């Protein structure tokens, strides 16, 4: 315990030095570490006290590392500072409490704030093995419990209630995915409820709030902002929930990708907006100011249904409706059937043909090429299982073709009737990647001809570097 200190040095006016003992200003030199002066930041009437240490190897010159505990008892500006410096005025690491102010040697300089400040020129870490709360929610006279999080719990409860209500509405309108259970809560809601249970836990004696697991909780009544000039990453091993009481904006100056394994469900309740809301339209709008819009269901049906008018229009070009086997257009019992090269008109009433000229010519045919959808098996490894992949570059085999774009291909297991994948080559004559559970040979069929290519037995594991092969 230090109860006092004696100094036999002599201070210079308005300077951090000691003429009695040699040494730089950062050295103690036998006098008080922070003596008062007369001008500028030196003018503090003996309000600084505390302890200052020096690295033994450089204590005489005062050019080495040093640490200090500073008590600033200036009227209405009290401050406590714990500092470490790797060298004079360099490598600073500080913890400041109270009336924050810059300090260089014995100078009290510019105020920087009030409260608490932890800063360092090097790395810093905050670790809490039983949970960590970062909150901007104030407590009267700091009398709350350490991990008491009522504001965060209230916000999460509001989010859970909003998710539950909209989920029930979506299920009533049959917007759920096929694998979703209408009785149980969605996984995201279950995990949100688990977070609420974690925040509501107490210690073993049921006295104070204590998280039931290592949980990091962020809470702020005025908002939370995370910003970076580089990349921002959010990753979760289970589910991620984004809930907003009003609007949720996702903006990208480049591209925006949504990639999922199971399915995507988009649902809007469509209630009339409040008069104060700047967006009064309801429903879902998908607009492309430039470029194309593509909607495909590559292995099942597509349904477009509206309770009111359904409009399909082209403002500058044409509309094509094509099917390989059967096409039906019907209304109130009347219909047009296109099937097997024939056109059949059916009507419970009158069928009328009105035109200024009628021409019945011979038989004709309109050729049309329908797109070929890829068939692939998507493997998302959840058990560290090693998968094998192969990809074909057929550009050399297709040199006689004018273009490789859109040429159909099929992958088959050798000596088997199992088709692995199908699709169309890109502009470089390359297929999509095919994944298999084991090392095996595959047969590739290109175009509509009968020739085939047998792929060499050179599968590449996912974690290995791929070399360019000519097949």
Secondary structure, 3 states (H helix, E strand, C coil): CCCCCCCCCCECCCCCCECCCCCCCCCCCCCCCCCCCCCHHHCCCCCEEEEEEECHHHCCCCCCCEEEEEEECCCCCCEEEEEEEEECCEEEEEEEEEEEEEEECCEEEEEEEEEEEEEECCCCCCCCCCCEEEECCCCHHHCCCCCCCHHHHHHHHHHHHHHHHHHHHHHHCCCCCCCCCCCCCCHHHHHHHHHHHHHCCECCCCCCECCCCCCEEEECCCCCCCCCCCCCCCCCCCCCCCCCCCCCCCCCCCCCCCCCCCCCCCCCCCCCCCCCCCCCCCCCCCCCCCCCCCCCCCCCCCCCCCCCCCCCCCCCCCCCCCCCCEEEEEECCEEEEEECCEEEEECCCCCCCCCCCCCCCCCCCCCCCCCCCCECCCCCCCCCCCCEEECCECCCCCCCCCCCCCCEEEEEECCCCCEEEEEECCCCCECCCEEECCCCCEEEEECCCCCEEECCCCCEECCCCCCCCCC
